[in-house]
Amino acid sequence: MARETIGKGPNFIHPEKPSAVGSRNSLNRQNRDEYEEAKVVIDEEVDKILNHIHVKLPPEVLEKLDIMGSVKSKLHNYFNQDFQNMLNRYIVTMEDEMGKKFRDLVDKEEVRVLNQYNPREITEILDRIGGSSIFNTGKVEQSVVNMHGQLQEHIQRGVADLENHTKALLREKSDVGAFVRGENSYAIVKCSFRDNTRRPKTVMDLKLSISILDSELISRIYPYQVPVKSLIKDIVAKNIHNHIDKELDQLNGQLAEEGREQLNDSDKLFERFRIMEKYVSDDKERDSKRYQFVAKKFLDAVDGIQAEIQSTEHDGLKIRENIKKIIDNANIRNRGFNTAVNTITTILDTSKMGYQFIENYKNARECVIREYEEEEVTRLPDERYAIHLIYYDQEQLTALRKAYSTQIEEMRCEVMQLWDVCHSIYTTDRDERGKKDWETLSNEMLQSAPEPVTKKRRFGGKTEESQPELRQETKRLWNEINFIPPKDTIVGESNPTEEVKLEEIRARFPLMLEKLRRVYADEKEITPETVETRRIVETRLKFLQEQFDEFIAQINPYHVQPGLLLDVDIVTIKKKKTTMMNMANVLNEFLYSVSKGVDNSPSEAVPAAALG
């Protein structure tokens, strides 16, 4: 029986040995030069971009473009770097999906299939032993399909990174788009770039807050004190979703066999409602459909049980203790947050962004990571970062919003008190020096001016004089600081943001500074008493402004929904931006690993409340 000679690569890792694990060379390349092939692809893409630049930009701009270096060489570097990243992703995928045993299996199958002659007797023996149900390549084919799908996804992400780097090169500036890719921009709650207070010319401070909703998390996060009964209901609800999906797949398969059109998104939505009726019910009787997966007595037994049971009440033979043990062994309560912490720390390690401080509040679902343990700003370098990862449920957000509104009211009271003091100092100085402003001028002119006498014509051509009406003082609605906001609707009352109050407080600080500047502009008339008054007022003004700036730098809880919140503070040098670019890669990898992203398909959620 004739056989073909098949080259088999060595079973070890080597960068140059042909067909070794991780090698850049292959036995099946047939003497082709991979460097020339890559150069052709890279040169073509670079020339396309350069031609586009030459067509779009005028000649006088092209002469001054990128004086410090060549745009073409930078584009070559970006292409080579992204090609190398995609190659590394491909190698990692091959190692994870196939492994050593899979390589041996593929080699054996290739040798067997590529024989020019297969005796019929072997086929008959295999059919008699087990048939196609046992001797099939379904799992191998599925593994290859999964590997190919992941490879395509990695290539797509690599191309997207290449596009982002190219756009950043052409913009020659940093913005929010340098942090998060376009498909993840919806998760941004707050992002701000501002100059560092200590070194405003060379260093900038960056703050980025990303919110991942509960519905977007791949592995759902639960508060530590979530009742066991709620966990069981969520597990049952997930099982119901799986049954609904299986029935929909069977229905679509049946329609395909009959040659009919499969269900679209709208049809699937209504079909889910119809199928869901078989599994859920509002009836709480023992024989209700809602208890077909978990008996009613089990749910009643764990009613009121949270993360811990008192040792005095613990009984290892009771139903509730055994059900709680099953739930604890599955680690459903802690799995989601532990996965998020492991993901962010692993990405930081692989990205060469080490950290000297980490504090994980497991029960509070909060984790603090800092590059340096030291917190004193004057002793820290100009390139550093800090990450705050925390999970909020609806009750925590309600408490945060209440505290946030209370702090705004207290801040406003203190600022208004200082405003009255500054205004009193200004009016006293104005009256003593006899200066005029709009307030004094309007009072003087309106009080001294007589009211005009109007004449009304009566029937018959006669006229009569009307007495002047008394001027009615109306309450002023405009404070001349910010415009009158519209009245809150039902939506506004249910979702307040407090932004109007914050803008008013912010606008009062420069006005108070201007009033003090006018009062103390003439240094000749300053006395020791006025110096002391000025020092006290300016100290208070500086303190309140610093506290207000620190307060508004925080995240407004009215802008956050229940889910995982990632708060990142970065200090970076403007010319280097090393920490900023590295953290951008970390954030995108974290979002890809933790979040499912935007789902445009109809909602598939069955509320756990339907289970009781």
BAVO-638994 format. One record per residue (C-alpha): residue number from 1; residue in one letter; x, y, z. Coordinates in pm, whole numbers. Layout:
- NUM/A/X/Y/Z;
...
end
This chain:
- 1/M/0/0/0;
- 2/A/150/331/-111;
- 3/R/188/609/143;
- 4/E/288/971/122;
- 5/T/574/1105/327;
- 6/I/429/1350/580;
- 7/G/661/1582/767;
- 8/K/600/1588/1138;
- 9/G/723/1873/1352;
- 10/P/919/1818/1675;
- 11/N/725/1809/2002;
- 12/F/901/2094/2180;
- 13/I/906/2473/2180;
- 14/H/1162/2645/1959;
- 15/P/1139/2978/1774;
- 16/E/1328/2864/1459;
- 17/K/1297/2482/1426;
- 18/P/1050/2414/1142;
- 19/S/701/2320/1266;
- 20/A/805/2322/1634;
- 21/V/565/2462/1892;
- 22/G/588/2841/1872;
- 23/S/817/2833/1566;
- 24/R/802/3100/1299;
- 25/N/903/2847/1030;
- 26/S/706/2558/883;
- 27/L/788/2234/701;
- 28/N/497/2301/469;
- 29/R/612/2647/359;
- 30/Q/788/2497/51;
- 31/N/1089/2732/60;
- 32/R/876/3046/59;
- 33/D/1026/3357/223;
- 34/E/789/3469/500;
- 35/Y/968/3801/544;
- 36/E/917/3899/181;
- 37/E/551/3792/202;
- 38/A/492/3997/516;
- 39/K/675/4292/363;
- 40/V/445/4289/60;
- 41/V/134/4298/282;
- 42/I/273/4569/510;
- 43/D/400/4786/223;
- 44/E/62/4768/53;
- 45/E/-128/4879/365;
- 46/V/125/5155/445;
- 47/D/111/5290/90;
- 48/K/-269/5299/106;
- 49/I/-261/5508/424;
- 50/L/11/5743/289;
- 51/N/-176/5793/-38;
- 52/H/-489/5872/161;
- 53/I/-294/6129/365;
- 54/H/-143/6290/53;
- 55/V/-486/6321/-108;
- 56/K/-669/6462/195;
- 57/L/-407/6709/327;
- 58/P/-290/7026/142;
- 59/P/79/7049/33;
- 60/E/172/7312/291;
- 61/V/55/7079/570;
- 62/L/236/6777/422;
- 63/E/565/6965/431;
- 64/K/533/7024/807;
- 65/L/382/6686/897;
- 66/D/573/6499/1166;
- 67/I/903/6693/1163;
- 68/M/1062/6464/1427;
- 69/G/1037/6143/1222;
- 70/S/889/5959/928;
- 71/V/519/5872/923;
- 72/K/594/5576/700;
- 73/S/843/5427/945;
- 74/K/597/5467/1233;
- 75/L/324/5299/1033;
- 76/H/565/5013/957;
- 77/N/631/4977/1330;
- 78/Y/261/4971/1416;
- 79/F/187/4710/1148;
- 80/N/477/4489/1254;
- 81/Q/380/4516/1621;
- 82/D/15/4428/1560;
- 83/F/108/4139/1330;
- 84/Q/329/4005/1607;
- 85/N/46/4041/1859;
- 86/M/-191/3849/1634;
- 87/L/70/3577/1588;
- 88/N/115/3547/1964;
- 89/R/-263/3522/2012;
- 90/Y/-275/3248/1751;
- 91/I/-2/3048/1928;
- 92/V/-177/3086/2264;
- 93/T/-505/2971/2109;
- 94/M/-340/2666/1955;
- 95/E/-180/2571/2286;
- 96/D/-501/2615/2484;
- 97/E/-740/2446/2243;
- 98/M/-542/2158/2106;
- 99/G/-255/2071/2339;
- 100/K/-3/1797/2303;
- 101/K/-252/1506/2296;
- 102/F/-462/1675/2029;
- 103/R/-152/1723/1809;
- 104/D/-75/1352/1829;
- 105/L/-437/1266/1750;
- 106/V/-441/1497/1446;
- 107/D/-115/1347/1316;
- 108/K/-256/995/1343;
- 109/E/-580/1094/1172;
- 110/E/-392/1268/890;
- 111/V/-175/961/827;
- 112/R/-485/740/826;
- 113/V/-694/963/597;
- 114/L/-419/1040/347;
- 115/N/-358/675/259;
- 116/Q/-426/617/-105;
- 117/Y/-607/288/-34;
- 118/N/-837/197/251;
- 119/P/-942/-170/274;
- 120/R/-1318/-217/287;
- 121/E/-1278/-474/562;
- 122/I/-1154/-212/809;
- 123/T/-1462/2/747;
- 124/E/-1692/-296/797;
- 125/I/-1516/-393/1121;
- 126/L/-1557/-41/1259;
- 127/D/-1926/-38/1168;
- 128/R/-1981/-372/1340;
- 129/I/-1794/-263/1655;
- 130/G/-1957/71/1718;
- 131/G/-2076/244/1406;
- 132/S/-2062/615/1337;
- 133/S/-2199/701/1683;
- 134/I/-1868/596/1844;
- 135/F/-1609/629/1569;
- 136/N/-1665/987/1460;
- 137/T/-1468/1308/1450;
- 138/G/-1743/1531/1583;
- 139/K/-1553/1646/1891;
- 140/V/-1236/1704/1692;
- 141/E/-1427/1905/1434;
- 142/Q/-1602/2108/1703;
- 143/S/-1269/2183/1867;
- 144/V/-1125/2299/1535;
- 145/V/-1433/2517/1477;
- 146/N/-1394/2674/1823;
- 147/M/-1025/2733/1762;
- 148/H/-1095/2894/1425;
- 149/G/-1365/3116/1573;
- 150/Q/-1139/3237/1852;
- 151/L/-859/3297/1601;
- 152/Q/-1086/3508/1383;
- 153/E/-1195/3706/1689;
- 154/H/-833/3768/1792;
- 155/I/-748/3882/1439;
- 156/Q/-1046/4117/1435;
- 157/R/-943/4266/1768;
- 158/G/-586/4304/1644;
- 159/V/-704/4487/1332;
- 160/A/-919/4715/1550;
- 161/D/-615/4791/1770;
- 162/L/-416/4871/1459;
- 163/E/-684/5113/1341;
- 164/N/-694/5283/1681;
- 165/H/-316/5322/1690;
- 166/T/-316/5464/1337;
- 167/K/-589/5715/1423;
- 168/A/-404/5818/1739;
- 169/L/-87/5867/1532;
- 170/L/-266/6094/1287;
- 171/R/-445/6290/1563;
- 172/E/-121/6336/1759;
- 173/K/-322/6399/2077;
- 174/S/-486/6203/2357;
- 175/D/-857/6190/2427;
- 176/V/-1118/5956/2570;
- 177/G/-1097/5739/2259;
- 178/A/-740/5643/2354;
- 179/F/-873/5464/2662;
- 180/V/-1169/5253/2560;
- 181/R/-1255/5108/2223;
- 182/G/-1566/5229/2045;
- 183/E/-1770/4918/2120;
- 184/N/-1711/4968/2494;
- 185/S/-1763/5344/2512;
- 186/Y/-2120/5299/2638;
- 187/A/-1980/5174/2971;
- 188/I/-1802/5504/3051;
- 189/V/-1962/5696/3337;
- 190/K/-1702/5967/3373;
- 191/C/-1370/6049/3204;
- 192/S/-1175/6369/3263;
- 193/F/-832/6502/3163;
- 194/R/-691/6788/3367;
- 195/D/-355/6936/3456;
- 196/N/-184/6821/3771;
- 197/T/-207/7076/4053;
- 198/R/162/7037/4146;
- 199/R/306/7021/3791;
- 200/P/43/7158/3552;
- 201/K/281/7204/3257;
- 202/T/432/6855/3241;
- 203/V/193/6620/3425;
- 204/M/-180/6552/3388;
- 205/D/-435/6369/3599;
- 206/L/-679/6129/3440;
- 207/K/-993/5986/3595;
- 208/L/-1199/5714/3430;
- 209/S/-1508/5542/3569;
- 210/I/-1663/5244/3393;
- 211/S/-1992/5083/3495;
- 212/I/-2079/4726/3396;
- 213/L/-2445/4649/3458;
- 214/D/-2569/4325/3612;
- 215/S/-2722/4220/3282;
- 216/E/-2387/4265/3103;
- 217/L/-2172/4061/3343;
- 218/I/-2060/3724/3211;
- 219/S/-2041/3586/3565;
- 220/R/-2305/3750/3783;
- 221/I/-2197/3908/4111;
- 222/Y/-2404/3874/4427;
- 223/P/-2378/4073/4751;
- 224/Y/-2234/3871/5035;
- 225/Q/-2555/3886/5240;
- 226/V/-2785/3776/4959;
- 227/P/-3036/3519/5091;
- 228/V/-2995/3155/4995;
- 229/K/-3352/3156/4868;
- 230/S/-3266/3425/4613;
- 231/L/-2966/3226/4491;
- 232/I/-3181/2917/4440;
- 233/K/-3440/3118/4247;
- 234/D/-3173/3262/4020;
- 235/I/-3036/2913/3952;
- 236/V/-3383/2785/3869;
- 237/A/-3448/3088/3646;
- 238/K/-3126/3019/3458;
- 239/N/-3232/2656/3414;
- 240/I/-3565/2777/3274;
- 241/H/-3379/2992/3020;
- 242/N/-3183/2688/2907;
- 243/H/-3501/2486/2858;
- 244/I/-3658/2769/2660;
- 245/D/-3349/2798/2438;
- 246/K/-3350/2423/2371;
- 247/E/-3716/2428/2271;
- 248/L/-3655/2725/2041;
- 249/D/-3361/2545/1877;
- 250/Q/-3575/2236/1825;
- 251/L/-3852/2449/1675;
- 252/N/-3610/2623/1437;
- 253/G/-3462/2286/1338;
- 254/Q/-3807/2150/1265;
- 255/L/-3892/2451/1050;
- 256/A/-3564/2413/860;
- 257/E/-3637/2044/787;
- 258/E/-3981/2139/657;
- 259/G/-3827/2405/431;
- 260/R/-4002/2690/609;
- 261/E/-3858/3021/721;
- 262/Q/-3706/3018/1069;
- 263/L/-3819/3245/1351;
- 264/N/-3700/3605/1352;
- 265/D/-3625/3807/1665;
- 266/S/-3983/3921/1717;
- 267/D/-4120/3571/1669;
- 268/K/-3864/3435/1915;
- 269/L/-3972/3692/2173;
- 270/F/-4338/3591/2159;
- 271/E/-4245/3223/2141;
- 272/R/-4046/3263/2462;
- 273/F/-4350/3409/2634;
- 274/R/-4555/3112/2520;
- 275/I/-4297/2854/2633;
- 276/M/-4233/3034/2963;
- 277/E/-4590/2966/3069;
- 278/K/-4501/2598/3112;
- 279/Y/-4236/2670/3376;
- 280/V/-4346/2973/3583;
- 281/S/-4662/3065/3766;
- 282/D/-4789/3309/4028;
- 283/D/-4963/3026/4210;
- 284/K/-4779/2941/4533;
- 285/E/-4947/2608/4602;
- 286/R/-4734/2299/4651;
- 287/D/-4824/2146/4312;
- 288/S/-4765/2469/4122;
- 289/K/-4551/2474/3806;
- 290/R/-4302/2703/3977;
- 291/Y/-4196/2421/4207;
- 292/Q/-4129/2156/3939;
- 293/F/-3752/2206/3969;
- 294/V/-3717/2274/4343;
- 295/A/-3976/2156/4595;
- 296/K/-4167/2417/4794;
- 297/K/-4053/2267/5123;
- 298/F/-3689/2332/5030;
- 299/L/-3755/2700/4958;
- 300/D/-3955/2736/5279;
- 301/A/-3675/2570/5477;
- 302/V/-3409/2823/5366;
- 303/D/-3637/3127/5396;
- 304/G/-3450/3403/5580;
- 305/I/-3109/3226/5569;
- 306/Q/-2825/3447/5445;
- 307/A/-2451/3386/5415;
- 308/E/-2405/3251/5767;
- 309/I/-2596/3042/6020;
- 310/Q/-2541/3088/6392;
- 311/S/-2346/2800/6545;
- 312/T/-2610/2759/6817;
- 313/E/-2879/2701/6550;
- 314/H/-2671/2481/6321;
- 315/D/-2793/2126/6267;
- 316/G/-2617/1919/6002;
- 317/L/-2919/1691/5950;
- 318/K/-3172/1963/5870;
- 319/I/-3284/2052/5520;
- 320/R/-3170/2414/5530;
- 321/E/-2811/2331/5637;
- 322/N/-2772/2074/5360;
- 323/I/-2920/2301/5096;
- 324/K/-2692/2584/5208;
- 325/K/-2395/2348/5192;
- 326/I/-2479/2257/4833;
- 327/I/-2499/2625/4741;
- 328/D/-2173/2704/4922;
- 329/N/-1990/2416/4753;
- 330/A/-2094/2551/4414;
- 331/N/-1940/2888/4520;
- 332/I/-2222/3080/4351;
- 333/R/-2216/3356/4611;
- 334/N/-1849/3451/4567;
- 335/R/-1767/3328/4218;
- 336/G/-1857/3643/4025;
- 337/F/-1656/3896/4226;
- 338/N/-1361/3659/4268;
- 339/T/-1354/3616/3890;
- 340/A/-1347/3993/3839;
- 341/V/-1060/4037/4088;
- 342/N/-862/3749/3936;
- 343/T/-914/3891/3589;
- 344/I/-792/4243/3668;
- 345/T/-488/4120/3862;
- 346/T/-393/3868/3592;
- 347/I/-414/4132/3319;
- 348/L/-202/4371/3526;
- 349/D/62/4101/3574;
- 350/T/76/4003/3207;
- 351/S/88/4373/3105;
- 352/K/395/4434/3323;
- 353/M/200/4680/3539;
- 354/G/288/4559/3884;
- 355/Y/123/4680/4203;
- 356/Q/260/4714/4556;
- 357/F/-72/4744/4736;
- 358/I/-395/4547/4712;
- 359/E/-675/4529/4965;
- 360/N/-969/4301/4892;
- 361/Y/-1280/4357/5103;
- 362/K/-1442/4026/5019;
- 363/N/-1767/4068/5211;
- 364/A/-1809/4427/5091;
- 365/R/-1738/4329/4727;
- 366/E/-1468/4593/4702;
- 367/C/-1104/4577/4591;
- 368/V/-843/4855/4598;
- 369/I/-525/4823/4390;
- 370/R/-245/5081/4384;
- 371/E/83/5077/4200;
- 372/Y/261/5209/4510;
- 373/E/180/5154/4875;
- 374/E/265/5515/4963;
- 375/E/-29/5757/4950;
- 376/E/154/6086/5010;
- 377/V/142/6272/4678;
- 378/T/471/6457/4730;
- 379/R/660/6127/4764;
- 380/L/512/5951/4462;
- 381/P/647/5953/4103;
- 382/D/472/6124/3814;
- 383/E/374/5791/3652;
- 384/R/132/5594/3869;
- 385/Y/-218/5451/3883;
- 386/A/-483/5343/4132;
- 387/I/-780/5112/4069;
- 388/H/-1096/5087/4276;
- 389/L/-1320/4791/4187;
- 390/I/-1654/4774/4369;
- 391/Y/-1997/4618/4322;
- 392/Y/-2312/4815/4405;
- 393/D/-2662/4678/4439;
- 394/Q/-2978/4891/4442;
- 395/E/-2987/4935/4820;
- 396/Q/-2626/5056/4831;
- 397/L/-2688/5302/4549;
- 398/T/-2996/5438/4728;
- 399/A/-2790/5502/5041;
- 400/L/-2509/5661/4835;
- 401/R/-2752/5890/4656;
- 402/K/-2907/6003/4982;
- 403/A/-2564/6081/5130;
- 404/Y/-2464/6258/4807;
- 405/S/-2770/6484/4816;
- 406/T/-2715/6558/5185;
- 407/Q/-2354/6655/5119;
- 408/I/-2463/6889/4840;
- 409/E/-2711/7063/5070;
- 410/E/-2448/7102/5343;
- 411/M/-2196/7232/5091;
- 412/R/-2450/7479/4956;
- 413/C/-2533/7607/5305;
- 414/E/-2166/7673/5381;
- 415/V/-2108/7841/5044;
- 416/M/-2418/8060/5086;
- 417/Q/-2299/8164/5431;
- 418/L/-1965/8267/5284;
- 419/W/-2150/8438/4999;
- 420/D/-2345/8653/5247;
- 421/V/-2024/8743/5431;
- 422/C/-1849/8847/5109;
- 423/H/-2152/9046/4996;
- 424/S/-2170/9219/5334;
- 425/I/-1800/9313/5313;
- 426/Y/-1854/9444/4960;
- 427/T/-2164/9653/5042;
- 428/T/-2002/9800/5356;
- 429/D/-1694/9904/5162;
- 430/R/-1910/10043/4882;
- 431/D/-2121/10256/5116;
- 432/E/-1818/10385/5307;
- 433/R/-1638/10494/4992;
- 434/G/-1952/10620/4821;
- 435/K/-1909/10401/4515;
- 436/K/-2193/10313/4288;
- 437/D/-2293/9989/4127;
- 438/W/-2610/9866/3958;
- 439/E/-2783/9796/4289;
- 440/T/-2732/10147/4430;
- 441/L/-2798/10316/4098;
- 442/S/-3126/10132/4034;
- 443/N/-3252/10199/4387;
- 444/E/-3166/10567/4358;
- 445/M/-3322/10616/4017;
- 446/L/-3636/10412/4074;
- 447/Q/-3714/10562/4416;
- 448/S/-3665/10925/4309;
- 449/A/-3843/10904/3972;
- 450/P/-4216/11008/3986;
- 451/E/-4478/10778/3853;
- 452/P/-4615/10886/3514;
- 453/V/-4975/11014/3502;
- 454/T/-5172/10850/3226;
- 455/K/-5486/10983/3058;
- 456/K/-5780/10767/2962;
- 457/R/-6027/10871/2692;
- 458/R/-6393/10830/2779;
- 459/F/-6703/10825/2564;
- 460/G/-6795/11162/2422;
- 461/G/-6435/11277/2372;
- 462/K/-6371/11367/2737;
- 463/T/-6053/11254/2915;
- 464/E/-5971/11189/3277;
- 465/E/-5644/11148/3462;
- 466/S/-5565/10819/3631;
- 467/Q/-5379/10803/3959;
- 468/P/-5033/10631/3961;
- 469/E/-5047/10269/4064;
- 470/L/-4828/10147/4345;
- 471/R/-4535/9940/4222;
- 472/Q/-4568/9587/4342;
- 473/E/-4255/9408/4442;
- 474/T/-4244/9060/4298;
- 475/K/-4021/8780/4411;
- 476/R/-3719/8739/4185;
- 477/L/-3688/8396/4024;
- 478/W/-3352/8450/3851;
- 479/N/-3043/8474/4071;
- 480/E/-2826/8598/3780;
- 481/I/-2584/8308/3839;
- 482/N/-2740/8026/3638;
- 483/F/-3051/8013/3428;
- 484/I/-3385/7898/3562;
- 485/P/-3407/7520/3522;
- 486/P/-3725/7360/3389;
- 487/K/-3965/7203/3632;
- 488/D/-3895/6838/3701;
- 489/T/-4119/6590/3529;
- 490/I/-4198/6241/3654;
- 491/V/-3878/6116/3490;
- 492/G/-3670/6394/3645;
- 493/E/-3815/6338/3992;
- 494/S/-3746/5964/3969;
- 495/N/-3391/6013/3835;
- 496/P/-3246/6336/3977;
- 497/T/-2884/6427/3902;
- 498/E/-2829/6736/4123;
- 499/E/-2629/6895/3840;
- 500/V/-2816/7229/3864;
- 501/K/-2717/7275/4228;
- 502/L/-2357/7182/4155;
- 503/E/-2334/7432/3869;
- 504/E/-2472/7707/4092;
- 505/I/-2219/7636/4366;
- 506/R/-1936/7624/4113;
- 507/A/-2035/7958/3962;
- 508/R/-2037/8139/4299;
- 509/F/-1665/8091/4374;
- 510/P/-1527/8324/4100;
- 511/L/-1793/8584/4185;
- 512/M/-1684/8588/4550;
- 513/L/-1320/8621/4445;
- 514/E/-1411/8916/4222;
- 515/K/-1594/9094/4506;
- 516/L/-1295/9053/4738;
- 517/R/-1061/9177/4468;
- 518/R/-1267/9494/4428;
- 519/V/-1273/9560/4802;
- 520/Y/-900/9507/4861;
- 521/A/-774/9645/4528;
- 522/D/-655/9973/4688;
- 523/E/-369/9876/4920;
- 524/K/-333/10229/5058;
- 525/E/-656/10210/5255;
- 526/I/-591/9865/5405;
- 527/T/-576/9857/5785;
- 528/P/-462/9575/6018;
- 529/E/-826/9497/6086;
- 530/T/-907/9459/5714;
- 531/V/-596/9244/5666;
- 532/E/-716/9002/5933;
- 533/T/-1067/8997/5785;
- 534/R/-930/8935/5438;
- 535/R/-707/8649/5559;
- 536/I/-997/8475/5735;
- 537/V/-1236/8508/5441;
- 538/E/-983/8401/5178;
- 539/T/-877/8102/5388;
- 540/R/-1237/7991/5419;
- 541/L/-1295/8047/5047;
- 542/K/-989/7842/4952;
- 543/F/-1093/7560/5185;
- 544/L/-1447/7540/5049;
- 545/Q/-1328/7550/4688;
- 546/E/-1078/7267/4748;
- 547/Q/-1346/7061/4920;
- 548/F/-1590/7127/4638;
- 549/D/-1335/7031/4370;
- 550/E/-1261/6709/4556;
- 551/F/-1632/6638/4591;
- 552/I/-1724/6688/4225;
- 553/A/-1426/6472/4123;
- 554/Q/-1610/6178/4274;
- 555/I/-1864/5974/4084;
- 556/N/-2220/6099/4097;
- 557/P/-2418/5797/4224;
- 558/Y/-2723/5921/4033;
- 559/H/-2534/5833/3712;
- 560/V/-2460/5474/3820;
- 561/Q/-2683/5169/3793;
- 562/P/-2653/4843/3988;
- 563/G/-2350/4649/3874;
- 564/L/-1971/4649/3882;
- 565/L/-1796/4986/3896;
- 566/L/-1432/5029/3793;
- 567/D/-1278/5359/3903;
- 568/V/-927/5434/3772;
- 569/D/-707/5730/3871;
- 570/I/-395/5783/3659;
- 571/V/-112/6035/3685;
- 572/T/108/6045/3375;
- 573/I/367/6266/3208;
- 574/K/221/6447/2909;
- 575/K/501/6364/2667;
- 576/K/541/5998/2766;
- 577/K/188/5881/2854;
- 578/T/332/5540/2942;
- 579/T/90/5454/3219;
- 580/M/-206/5586/3023;
- 581/M/-142/5368/2716;
- 582/N/-69/5056/2922;
- 583/M/-381/5107/3131;
- 584/A/-587/5147/2813;
- 585/N/-487/4793/2708;
- 586/V/-566/4663/3057;
- 587/L/-913/4818/3060;
- 588/N/-1007/4685/2717;
- 589/E/-891/4334/2806;
- 590/F/-1082/4352/3134;
- 591/L/-1404/4461/2964;
- 592/Y/-1364/4186/2704;
- 593/S/-1318/3924/2977;
- 594/V/-1590/4038/3220;
- 595/S/-1862/4206/3012;
- 596/K/-2085/4059/2743;
- 597/G/-2115/4400/2581;
- 598/V/-2420/4551/2417;
- 599/D/-2687/4296/2329;
- 600/N/-2920/4420/2056;
- 601/S/-3133/4107/2063;
- 602/P/-3465/4101/2252;
- 603/S/-3450/4049/2626;
- 604/E/-3429/3687/2730;
- 605/A/-3450/3738/3103;
- 606/V/-3714/3568/3312;
- 607/P/-3744/3759/3639;
- 608/A/-3663/3559/3949;
- 609/A/-3959/3728/4117;
- 610/A/-4186/3508/3907;
- 611/L/-4063/3216/4115;
- 612/G/-4181/3368/4442;
end
